[in-house]
Amino acid sequence: MFNLVSRVQSAGNQALTSATILVGLVILATLLQLVKDDVWNIATTSISNVEPKSSIKYSFQYGSVNRKPKENSKITFDLKTDLGDLFNWNTKQVFVYLTAEYPGKSDGSLNKVTFWDKIIKDRKDSKLDLVGQRGKYSVWDVEKGFRGRNATVKLEWNIQPHIGPLIYGETQGSGFFEFPTIDGK
C-alpha cells in the first residue's frame, strides 16, 4: 500500500481529476460568457441582392450520373454583419457559412445547401461587408433540379474553441430568392 507504484498512481489520479475539473470550469465559463453576450440573437446581419444563376452540367464533379446532365446553381449576394461577439478568450476561430434552405419536391422535406463559407481567426476580421460576392460553391439538388423553388438564405456560424465542444448558431437576418428556370425548361 505504501510502495512507489501506488503513490505514483494516487498522484496521477489527483492530477487527472484536477485537470478534468479545470476543463469543465473553462467550458462553463465560455458558455456563460456567450449567453451573456447573447450570441444566438445577432440581429445585425443583412443579406440582400441574392442573384441565383442555374445551368446544366455534364461533369461528374457537378452531380451528373451516367453522363446525364444535372442542374447546377450558383449565387451572388451582398452581406453585411458584425460577428465580433462570437470571439472571447477561448475562441480559436469562427467558421461562417451561407446556406440556402428550400422545400424538397418529393416528400415535403427541407433541403439545405452551402454556397459560401469563410474562416475568421481574429476579432478584427469579424466585420463582413461583402458586395457582389460570388458563392464559392456550385451546388446541385439531390433531386432532378431546383427550378421554381423558393429558398431562404441564412448566415450560420460555428465557434471552434481552444477547449470545449463546438458551438453552432445562426444570425437573425435572412434573404430570399427563387431558383430560376433554365432555357424555358
Protein Blocks (a to p, Z undefined) as FASTA:
>chain_A
ZZmklmmmmmmmmmmmmmmmmmmmmmmmmmmmmmmnommlcckbccehiacdddddfbfk
lopahhiacddddddddddddfklmpcfklfbdcdddddddddfklopacdddfbdcddf
bfklmpccdehiacfbdcddfblblghpacddddddddddfbdcddddddfbdcdddddd
eehZZ
